[in-house]
Amino acid sequence: MLSRRQCLQLGASLLAGSSLGAQAAPQDAIDKKPPMIYRAIPGSGELLPVIGMGTSRTFDTQNDPQFLANLTAVMKAFFDGGGKVIDSSPMYGNAELRVGDILRSMTTLPPYFAATKVWTVGEGRGIAQMEESARLMDVKVFDLIAVHNLKDWQTQLATLKRWKNEGRVRYIGVTTSHGRNHPQIIDIMRNEPLDFVQFSYSLANREAENALLPLAQGRGIATMINRPFQRGELFSKSRNTPLPDIAAELDCKSWGQFYLKFILSNPAVTCIIPATSSPSHMADNMGANFGRVPDDVQRAEMIRVYNSLS
């Protein structure tokens, strides 16, 4: 079976071959991109590009020149595609340090939105961990810190509220990275002054549509979506299957963009954070940062297409 990388390379080759006998398009038509998609953080109105970058597993590497060169290419593809939100966590091993290493090495650094999490027990440990995250990622004031997987959330959220009032962090929130604890996170969303909440949502896992997304929209809480490809499950279903006609209507040139655009079809989604260690996959993901967003009819067709995949 073809991998996602091979499918992208094959598609590029076919496109290149098919253009040999055709008249070249005007340069201004080639250079013109569809508009970038932004969503507002409800509590402030600040606009974010909808496709961000996760770092779970993918940035947990050793300080090796080959790894660093590859991840630098990933970061470059992210910024070249209009990306801004970079999300990490102490739970991700060396990821925060690698993010910091790469950002420090870049001669030209576009503005970015630095997000991490606190994942420990106890007030003192939480403060020490967040200060260490700032050092590793070379961040003076984090844009967002969230309590990771609700670990000791009462203690850590109390610190985050204080830090926000002191100007040490701009936004605060909570996360569930694995799709569990929905009843608890719903209760927190109803009773705490959160700016962000992070959880899983995809065509393969639409549970968030039942309560999390409507509640976030009703309460004015921004949403950050993890596991948009359900750890590759979606690509396993669509492998070797041509893109459906609906993809062209939505400016989707790959299944990855198709799956990301479906998530964006829910207006309660603020930002999606797919993680990859492949520069070509990152460039492909960033294609979903542009173009048309599915309406309700197109969204229903995307669900039908996905359900029809074997």
N, C-alpha and C positions, 0 to 999 in steps of 0.2 A: 504493500500500500504506500501511496505517496504521503510524505510528511507535509505539514503546513508550509515549511520552507520550500520544498520541492514544488508544491502547487503554485506558490507565488512566483518562483523562477520560471516554471513552465508557462504560466500566464503571461509573464513579461516577454518571454521569447515568442509566443504566438502573436502577441500584439505587435511586436517589432517586425515579425515576418509578414504579417498581413498588411503592413503599411508600406512595403517596398514598392508595390505597384500602384500606389495611390498618390494623388496629388498632395503635397505637403500642406498642412493647415497653416494659416497665418500665424506669425509669432505671437501677436497679441492674444489670439484665441488659445494658444498653447499656454501662455504665461498666466492667463486669467484663472483664478481659483474661485470656487464657490465660497460663499461667506462663511466665516468661522461661527461656530455655535457657542454661545455663552449662556450661563444660568446665574441667577442672582442668589447670594446668600440672604435668606429672608430677613434675618435680624439687622442687616446693615445695608443691603442693596448692592454690596460689592459684587462685581461680575467676575466669574471664573470660566476659563475654557472648560468644556465638559469632559474632555479626556485628560486625566492625570496619569501618574505613574506610581504603582506599588513597588515595593522592594522586598517583599517576603520571598525567601529562598533565593531569588535571582541575584541579589546583591550581597549575599552571605558568602563571600569568597575570601581567600587569603590575599595578602599584600604581594601579589605576583604581577610582574609587568604585563604578561599576556592577558590575565584577567582584567587588569586595570584598563588596558587599551581597549578591550572589548566593551567593558561597561562605559568607558568614555564615549565610544561610538553610539552606544544605546542612549546615553544622555544627550548627545548631540542630535540624534534623530528625534528625540523628545522635544527639545527646544526648537528644532527646525520645523516641527509640526505644530508649533504654537502652544506647546504644553507649558504648564505653570505649576500645578499642584504635585508636590513630591511627598509621598507618605512613607513613613518608616516606623520602627518600633524597637525597643531593647529586646523584645522577644525574637527578633530576626537575626540573632547572632552578630556578625560583623557588618550588617547592612548599613547602620547609621555611620560607621566609620568610613565605609567605602563611598557612601554618598558624599561625605565631607571631603574625602581625599580627591574625588573627581571634581567637585565644585571648586575646591582650592586650586586645582591644576588648570582650570579653564581661563584663558586670557581674556575672553569676552563672556561675561556672565549675564544673561537676561534676567529680568525680575522673576522671582519664583515665590511660591507659597509653600513654606516649610511646615510640614505636619509630622508629629510623632505621637507617641503614647507613653503612658506610665503603666508599668506592669510589675507591681511588687506589693508587699504588705507593710503597713506602718507609715506614719507621717514622715519621719526622718528619712527612711529609706526611699520614699517616694520623691522627696525634695532632692536628695542626693542623686537619684537616678535621672531626674529631669535636668538637673544641672550638668550631669555627665553627657546626656544626649545633646545639650546645647554645645558642649565642648567638641564632641565627636563630629557633629554636623556643621560646626562653625557658625552657629546661629545666635545672635544676640537676643532677639525676641521672637519666639515661635509664633507663627500665624495660628496654629492649632495644636493643642495637646488634648488627647482623649484618654479616658480610662480604658485600658485594653482588656477586653473580655470580662469587664465588670469586676476585675480583681480588686478586692478591698475598696469598692467604689465609693462608699460613704466617706472614708478617710481621704482618698485621693481627690475626689470631687470637691471636698471642702477646701483643700489646698489650692486647687485650680480656680475656684471662685475668688479666693483671696489674691492669687497671682493675677487674675484678670483685672481686678480692681486696682492693683498696683502697677498695671501696665507691663507685666512680665510675660503675658501671653494675650493674644488678641481674641481668640475663640476657644471654647472648651466643649467637650462632648464625651460620649461613651461609645464603645464598639462591641460588636459580637462578630468575630471573624469566621466562625464555623457554622452559623445558622441556628445555634441553640439559644436558650435563655430568652426567647421572644417575650414570654409573659413578664419577666422581670424587667427587660429593657423598656417594654411598653409602660410599665408602672413608673419607671424613672422618667420617661419622656413626659408623662402626664403631670409629674410633680416637681421636676427640677428645671431650672432655667438653662437649658442646653442650647448651644448654637449649632452643633453638629451631632449626627448619629451615623455610625457606620455599620453596615450589615451586607449580607450576600443577597444577590438578586440576579436572575438570568432567565433565559428561555427554558432552561432545565430546572429552575428552582424559582417558582413564582409565588412562594408563600408570603413574601413581603407585601404583596398586593392586598392581602386580607386586612391587615391592621397597621403595619409599620409605616408604609408609604402614605396612606390617608391620614394617619395621626401626625406624621411629620409635616405634611402640608397644612393641616388644620392648626397645628401649634406653631408654625413658622420656624421649623427646624430644618437646616440644610442636611442633605443626605449624601454620603460618600459610599459608593457601591464597590464591594470587593468580590472576588471570584466571579467575574462576569462570564468567563468561559467554563465555569464549574470544573476547574482543574483539568481542562482539555476534553471533558465529556462531550461538549457540543461539537468539537471538531471530529471526534470519533464517529458521530452520527452523519456528518455532512461530507466526510472524506470521499473523494471520487465522484461527487455529485455536482453538476453544473449549478451555477448561481441561478436562482429563479428570476423571472421577469421583473418582479417587484423590486429587486436590488437596484436596477438601473434608475427607477423612479426616485430612489433615495440616495443616489450618488454613491452607492456601495460597489466597490471593485473587488471585494473578497468576502468570504464567509465571516472573517473576524469583524469587519466593518458592519456586516449585516447584524451580527449578534449584539454589537455595541449600540447600533442605531435602535434596535428593539428596546433596549433598556432606556434610551433617551426618549422613547415614545411616551414614557410615563412622566408627566410634568412635575411630579414630586422629586424626581432625581436631579441632584445638583451636579454631581461629578462622579466619574467612574475611574477606578485605579487598577487597570490591568497591569500585571507584572510580567516582564520578560527579560531574558538575558541575550536576546537576539536583536541586533540592530535592524535587520530587515523586518522582523515582526513588529518592533516598535514603530518603524516608519509606516507599516501597514495599519497598525492600531490608530496612529495619529490621523489617518485619512478620515476616520469617523468624527474628527473635530470640525469637519467642514460639511457644507451642503444641507440637504433637506432632512427634516425630522418627520418620522411617520405620523400621519393623522390616524384617527380611530379606525378607519376602513383599512388602511395599509397595515396598521398594527394587527388587526384581525387576520389579514392575509399572511403576515409573517408567522403568526401562531399556527395557522393551518399548514404552511409549508414545513415548519419544524416538526409538527406532529406527523406529517406524512413521510418523514425520513425514516429509513429502516434502522 
